[in-house]
Structures are given as structure tokens and as C-alpha cells.
Amino acid sequence: MSAPAELAAGETAEAAAGRLYPDCDPYGIEDRLTGAEKAPLRRLRRVLEDEVRPLLAEHW
């Protein structure tokens, strides 16, 4: 995973670490999602990190 993005105003490092997409959500869309809406995104992120990234790393 890449280095964490800059913290939003008033945000703690712990809160930033728990965000789904800390590097690419400048408008804070994630903050508007419910837990149920975030669940599929977390599953997708896990698959991409665990299964897709290693394959891409071999060829990039």
C-alpha cells in the first residue's frame, strides 16, 4: 500500500488509516457512505490488494 495522504483538517492519523481510499478521495465521498455501502468497497479493495496487485507487480 502507498504512503498515507495528507491528513484532512482535524483528522487524526488513526482515522486516516481506517479510510478506504486515503490517497484519492479529495471530496470526502467516503464520509457520506453508510457502513453497508462501504462493505462491498472494502471487499473489493481487499481482493485488489491481495490478488490483483501481486499479479500486476510481476509485470509492471
C-alpha positions in Angstrom: 0.0 0.0 0.0 1.2 3.5 -0.7 2.2 6.1 1.9 -0.8 7.8 3.6 -2.1 11.0 2.1 -2.0 14.3 4.0 -4.5 14.5 6.8 -7.7 16.4 6.3 -8.3 19.3 8.7 -8.8 18.0 12.2 -8.2 14.4 11.2 -6.0 12.1 13.2 -3.6 9.6 11.7 -5.6 6.8 13.1 -8.7 8.0 11.4 -6.9 8.4 8.1 -5.5 4.8 8.3 -9.1 3.5 8.5 -10.2 5.2 5.4 -10.8 3.1 2.3 -9.1 5.4 -0.2 -7.0 7.9 1.7 -5.0 8.9 -1.4 -7.8 9.5 -3.8 -10.9 10.9 -2.1 -10.3 14.7 -2.1 -14.1 15.4 -1.9 -14.7 13.1 1.1 -17.2 10.9 -0.7 -16.4 8.0 1.7 -17.6 10.1 4.6 -21.1 10.2 3.0 -21.4 6.4 2.7 -23.1 4.2 5.2 -21.4 1.2 6.7 -23.5 -1.0 4.4 -22.3 1.0 1.4 -18.7 0.7 2.4 -18.8 -3.1 2.9 -18.6 -4.0 -0.8 -15.9 -1.4 -1.3 -13.8 -2.9 1.5 -14.2 -6.4 0.0 -13.2 -5.1 -3.5 -10.2 -3.3 -2.0 -9.1 -6.5 -0.2 -9.3 -8.5 -3.4 -7.4 -5.9 -5.4 -4.7 -5.7 -2.7 -4.4 -9.4 -2.1 -4.9 -10.9 -5.5 -4.5 -8.3 -8.3 -1.7 -6.2 -7.0 0.8 -9.1 -6.8 0.0 -10.1 -10.3 0.4 -6.6 -11.6 3.7 -6.2 -9.7 5.2 -9.1 -11.6 4.5 -7.4 -14.9 4.8 -3.7 -14.2 
